[in-house]
Structure formats: structure tokens, C-alpha cells
Amino acid sequence: MTTMDAKPGPRGAAQDVALDACGRPIDEAALDQIFFAARSYNGWLDKDVSDDCLRAIVDVMKMGPTSANCQPIRIRFLKSRDAKQRLKPHLMEGNVEKAMRAPVVALLAHDLAFYERLPRYFPHTDAKSWFEGNDELISATAFRNGTLQAAYFIIAARALGLDTGPMSGFDEEGVNKAFFAGTSWRINFICALGHGDEKSIFERSPRPEFAEIADIL
């Protein structure tokens, strides 16, 4: 079952009220596909994911906001068997099958040299100078905004009809050496892409109540 034909997940009255209270929500089918019925998959159907589909995901993802439009995310898509085999020794045992059987594995990284492109991405001011020589600010900005964009990536993939299987169980140093040696890219996390096999998921885990994670001052 893919996110395109998934049945709506349980919602609860409080969520329905919140949706109605926010002005102009997208329709419920879209919310189901992106959030309420979407799941993180561990297994995949034997269906290809085209290069055009991957380009479409990136084209949607990049429209989400980042600080000073810094756009630090960098993505390496692994489709070939050889590319996935290079990744395999760096995965935790529990993630090997999930990644190796996926039609595509996306290495979601951030670029520590993102600021070099700011004159083009943020031409309103000399934003590049904010970062030059400030390694702490560079690292924090790249990681924060790269993580934000990686979340947009998952939302974009789901919105366009794919399922996702994000994972963080891997050897970070090993992945950086295997795929990003000699570059300023650094891995953040990994995300498998494809059409999910519903037999590979278990019952949805509980989510927190509003008061457990938020308050209003």
C-alpha cells in the first residue's frame, strides 16, 4: 500500500478542530497522504522509481524556506546495485535489508561550503561575508537548515506519491569517506524511497498530546 492509496489513519476530535481552526487547510486526502496515513516503511514493492521522479522531489523540496535561502542540502541518490553495495558495510544490521531492497536510497547531506553560493541564492546583501571564517556558524547553519530541508524532502516524496524509510543507524564517518571524500559535504541521515510494502510495517506508535510537547505563553 502506497501513500497514494493508503486509508486514512485515526485522527481524534482535537486534531479535527485544530485543522478547522487554522484557516485554509489542504484537503483531508492530502493530509492523509503526507501525514496521517503515511508510514515509515521497512520493505518495498518491486516498482521502479524514475529519475524524473527524483528530480520532481527535489524541485518541490527546494521551495521550502531556509535561512537566507542558504539551501545547504546535498543529495546523492543510490539506484544501482554497486552504489548500494558501497553503502552496505556502513549500515547497522537492522537497516541493511531495508536499504538494499529499496529502489532508491537517498544520502541526505549538507554542504559546509553552502555560503559560497549565497551571492546567487541571496543577492539582496553580502550574506557570504556573514559566514567566511566562522566555522561554528557555518556548521550550525548547514546542519540546521540541511535537516530542515531533509524533512521537506520526506514531505515532498510523500506528496508526489512515494513512500519513505528514513534511518539514522549507520557509520557516519564511513559514509562520508565512501561517498563524500574530498568534498565539503557531510552526511546527515539516509532515506529509502519507493512504494512501500504494507507487510513491512507494524502498528503505528503513539504520538504525544499537545501539552506533552508544547505550550502557549
Beta strands, then each sheet from edge to edge (+ up, - down):
strand 1: 73-78
strand 2: 104-111
strand 3: 163-167
strand 4: 185-194
sheet 1: 1+ 2- 4+ 3-
end
